[in-house]
Amino acid sequence: MSAMDVDDFIQQNRAVAEQVETFRGYWESEKHWQARREFILRNMDDYDFEQVDSLLSLSMCWANNVFLGCRYSTELLEKVKEMAEGIVVEDAPVFKTRDEIMKKQQGR
């Protein structure tokens, strides 16, 4: 689902779109929310109403990894990256681990 597909889906499914909008955190920028909303919309068919909290948690893990550089277990990161396949985040920040920074410092 591309950004255009997301917009089309929202136009055609107003009730679902309004429900998904309630999941936006007040701290989320428009860029952050658009990416997380796309993640939710792409994966909501795989989660029924009782599992919506799991989907929202996974969407936050993915967004936190992309936008804040948060680290999670390898298994969890693989799962959310697979779920987010095809989502394009323009100008996403690039993070380096402490070990990467220390290795670069030692090489000088």
C-alpha positions in Angstrom: 0.0 0.0 0.0 1.7 3.2 -1.2 1.0 6.7 0.2 -1.5 7.1 -2.6 -3.2 3.8 -1.8 -3.5 4.9 1.9 -5.2 8.1 0.8 -7.6 6.2 -1.4 -8.3 3.7 1.3 -9.0 6.5 3.8 -11.4 8.2 1.3 -13.3 5.0 0.7 -13.4 3.8 4.3 -14.2 6.8 6.4 -15.4 4.9 9.4 -12.2 2.8 9.6 -10.1 5.9 9.0 -11.8 7.8 11.8 -11.2 4.8 14.1 -7.5 4.6 13.2 -7.2 8.4 13.8 -8.1 7.8 17.5 -4.8 5.8 17.8 -2.6 8.8 17.1 -0.6 10.0 20.1 -0.6 13.7 20.9 3.3 13.6 20.7 3.4 12.3 17.1 4.4 14.7 14.4 2.5 14.5 11.1 5.4 12.6 9.5 5.6 10.1 12.4 1.8 9.6 12.4 1.5 9.1 8.6 4.1 6.4 8.7 2.6 4.6 11.7 -0.9 5.0 10.3 0.2 3.3 7.1 1.7 0.5 9.2 -1.6 0.0 11.1 -3.7 0.1 7.9 -1.4 -2.3 6.1 -1.7 -4.9 8.9 -5.1 -4.4 10.4 -6.6 -7.3 8.4 -4.3 -9.7 10.2 -5.6 -8.5 13.7 -9.1 -8.8 14.9 -10.7 -6.3 17.4 -9.4 -8.2 20.4 -5.8 -8.0 19.1 -5.8 -4.3 18.2 -3.5 -3.6 21.2 -0.9 -6.0 19.8 -1.0 -4.3 16.5 -0.7 -0.8 18.1 2.2 -2.0 20.2 4.0 -3.4 17.1 3.3 -0.2 15.3 4.9 1.8 18.1 7.9 -0.5 18.2 8.5 0.0 14.5 8.0 3.8 14.7 10.2 4.0 17.7 13.0 2.1 15.9 12.7 4.2 12.8 12.3 7.6 14.3 14.0 7.4 17.7 16.5 4.6 17.2 15.1 2.4 19.9 16.5 -1.2 20.0 14.4 -4.3 20.5 15.1 -8.0 20.3 16.2 -9.3 16.9 13.0 -11.4 16.6 10.7 -8.4 17.2 12.6 -6.1 14.8 12.5 -8.7 12.1 8.7 -9.1 12.6 8.0 -5.3 12.5 10.3 -4.7 9.6 8.5 -7.5 7.7 5.2 -5.9 8.6 6.4 -2.5 7.4 7.8 -3.8 4.1 7.2 -1.2 1.4 6.5 1.8 3.7 8.8 4.6 2.7 9.9 7.1 5.3 11.6 10.1 3.7 14.5 11.6 5.6 14.4 9.0 8.3 17.1 9.6 10.9 20.2 7.4 10.9 21.4 6.1 14.3 24.7 4.7 15.3 25.2 2.4 18.3 27.7 3.3 21.1 29.9 0.5 19.8 30.0 2.0 16.3 30.9 5.4 17.7 33.6 3.9 19.9 35.1 1.8 17.1 35.3 4.9 14.9 37.0 6.9 17.8 39.6 4.1 18.4 40.5 4.1 14.7 41.7 7.7 14.8 
